[in-house]
Each structure stands twice: as structure tokens, then as C-alpha cells.
Amino acid sequence: MADVVEVCDAVKCFRTPEGGLVQALDGVNLIVAEGEFVTLLGPSGCGKTTLLRAISGFEPLDSGELRIQGRSMQGVPPHLRPVHTVFQSYALFPHMNLEANVGYALDVRGVAKAQRNRRVGEVLELVGLAGMQRRKPAQLSGGQQQRVALARALVDRPALLLLDEPLSALDRKLRQTMQRELKHLQHELGIAFVFVTHDQEEALTMSDRIVVLNGGRIQQSGAPAQIYDRPANAFVAGFIGDSNLYPLQVQNITAQGAELVHQSGERFWLGKQSGLTIGRQGQLLLRPEQFYLTCPGEGYAQLRGQVEQWMFLGKDFELLVRSEHGLAVKATVSDTARQIALQVGQAIRLWYAPQSAHWLEASSA
Ligand SMILES: Nc1ncnc2c1ncn2[C@@H]1O[C@H](COP(=O)(O)OP(=O)(O)OP(=O)(O)O)[C@@H](O)[C@H]1O
């Protein structure tokens, strides 16, 4: 697959009104392949919007390179880049009807009327708004307005669509519907998407690849499952999903794996892994859903503790357990908890597979 976007060593600093300097992008490298759905994810202020604005041409970089479809974007103004942005606020022209809003980019470029009308018709069909051409934005629902914004951005078939929190103004249900539609549309059109969101669930379900940013630096770039199951460092582990993260030291190495100890005396097991030596320090990641209340089979490790809190979530139970040595353990366990009839203060065992635990070396943690 050819690369649509290449960002090399992008650096961008802002001078703040208070007289300080903010490093919004601190040596960012990003490649987006043709047809890829890439999500930029990170806390507020991590540089997501700055990176999008640099790609679209609204924010010149201090240093670094940007190529779109192999062409350097040095000195190329936003309107001449093969890129459109869809914003959370839709940014529609309120006085124009839907057809004029969508056809605007083609009108500006002087596309012949017949071709223009055909393209507008096609793209409205695509986003499910055929027959609403004459409505003005105020006569549409939030979800419909977002579809117009999408249609407008897609009408001249850009190589790349940038989406800056496009769904965050929608309520939960509509948001989920739009997530599915957007993903379907992206697949159908084969256009590369760079999508910005705060919402980790949205990122995990929609993306081919997630790029996690913090403090203007890329922390990790990978497929959703890789980011979730094998985070590169403690920041990513803590930012995505619920996590139990314990600072531990390697105490012993056996044929099955490693025995790890917390300073409280609590012991954990980690599956076989290359490069581990006795005395190494790091953090162990165990996701709440990796625990079981009954031993699922051979080779599982156990953690004893007492139920401190429990909540029924409709399908699963969410438990807060205090381990024998005083560690807090979050566990999400399925239905079997019904038969066990949980009570606060009850002594229980939590089982986990040592090979599903993830070790973060101190240097990367
Ligand atoms: N024009 C500007 N002048 C000064 N500082 C800026 C400017 N634009 C952005 N910043 C700063 O640069 C950093 C990165 O901002 P950016 O908008 O890229 O973050 P973000 O990840 O998109 O955040 P959010 O999720 O809140 O939108 C922040 O610290 C922000 O305050």
C-alpha cells in the first residue's frame, strides 16, 4: 500500500500569552497508508489537534517534513492540499441549503454543472440524505448535520479525511450509530481517515491503528488489540482501558515463567518471557477482565483477598478486592458470580493466566 501521509520529525512550539513555551509536537513521526483508519488518541493538550492542523496546512511546522501522496507540502496552502477536515461543530453554511453546502467545494473549483450535480447526488445518497437537498442546516438533526459535513468533505474525493472529534456533540446512541456508519463509509470509499478522539472506546472499535500521544510525543502506535494487550509503557497502559498496574521485582525464574514480588510481599506470576533476569524491576499489568472467580484450568495463578466493593453491571460484576498484602485489585468477572453470591468482606480467590499478564520493564515503565 502506498503512503498517503508522511510526517517526519514534526516539531511545533507555541508561545503562550503568559510568556512560556509549549511544545505541542516534539519530534512526531507518522505514516498513514492508503485506505487506513488511524486514530490519534491522548489526553487534552497532547497535540492531537496541532498535528491535524499541520497536516491540513493551518499550522505551519517549526521544523520537520510533511508529504501527502509523496508530495512535499512545504508552502502549499490548505485549499490546495488533497485533504478535508470534518469538525465537531460541523461548520456548515447556515444560509445555504444542503445541496449548496455540499456542492460548494465543486462550485469554487468551477466543476461543470452536470458533473457537479451528479457528484452531489451521489455523495448525499452515500451518507443517507438523498431527498433532503432543499433543507437548510437548522432544519436537520445533529446527526443529519454531521452527515452533511461528511458529504461536503467527501464530495471532491480527497485522498485523506481529517476528523477532529466529529462525533462528540452527539448523544451516546446516535454516536454509536454514526461510528458504525463512518467506519462502513470509510471502508467503502477506501479513503484514509485520521480521526481525533478523547474516547478510548471509540478509538478501539473504529481504528485500524491507534496512535497514542502524550506531551507532543508518540507513546505508541499499533493495532487496537496490541495497544490494549501489550501497551508500550505505563502511560499507555493507564490511559487505555481499566488497569491494575503493580511495581514489582523479579524474584525467581522457573520453567513456566517468573515469580514477581511487590514490596508489600504480594506475589504474582508472569508467563515465560525472554530477557527476564532475577532482580529486574518493572510493572505488571493485569486488566480487570483477566480475572476469574473459579479456576478455569491448569496453569492459572491465584491471588487471595477480600471483597471490598462489588457492583452488578447487568452482565458482569465489577469487584474491588483487597489482596492479602493490602493491594487494591479491580476485577470484572462474568455471570458465575451470581452463583457465588458475593458479599462485602467475603474471602475470595482471583485467578489469572500468567501468560496474559503484561510486563513493563522499569526503563519503559
Ligand atoms: N495557538 C496556540 N497558542 C498557544 N498554545 C497553543 C496554541 N494551540 C495549541 N496550544 C497548546 O499546545 C498544546 C497542544 O494543543 P492541542 O490543541 O494540539 O491539543 P489536543 O490534544 O488537541 O487537546 P484537546 O483534546 O483538548 O483538544 C496545548 O498545551 C495547547 O494549550
The ligand as an ORCA input file, in Angstrom:
! r2SCAN-3c Opt
* xyz 0 1
  N      -2.351     28.884     19.234
  C      -1.820     28.400     20.367
  N      -1.129     29.216     21.195
  C      -0.563     28.763     22.329
  N      -0.633     27.469     22.710
  C      -1.320     26.609     21.942
  C      -1.958     27.024     20.736
  N      -2.555     25.956     20.180
  C      -2.318     24.916     20.996
  N      -1.583     25.289     22.060
  C      -1.075     24.438     23.132
  O      -0.419     23.328     22.540
  C      -0.713     22.122     23.243
  C      -1.341     21.119     22.288
  O      -2.624     21.588     21.905
  P      -3.624     20.750     21.001
  O      -4.797     21.618     20.704
  O      -2.898     20.192     19.849
  O      -4.050     19.587     21.989
  P      -5.180     18.469     21.848
  O      -4.503     17.175     22.107
  O      -5.880     18.606     20.557
  O      -6.128     18.822     23.054
  P      -7.732     18.706     23.195
  O      -8.011     17.238     23.272
  O      -8.010     19.409     24.482
  O      -8.334     19.361     22.007
  C      -1.625     22.528     24.405
  O      -0.821     22.675     25.546
  C      -2.206     23.843     23.977
  O      -2.506     24.647     25.098
*
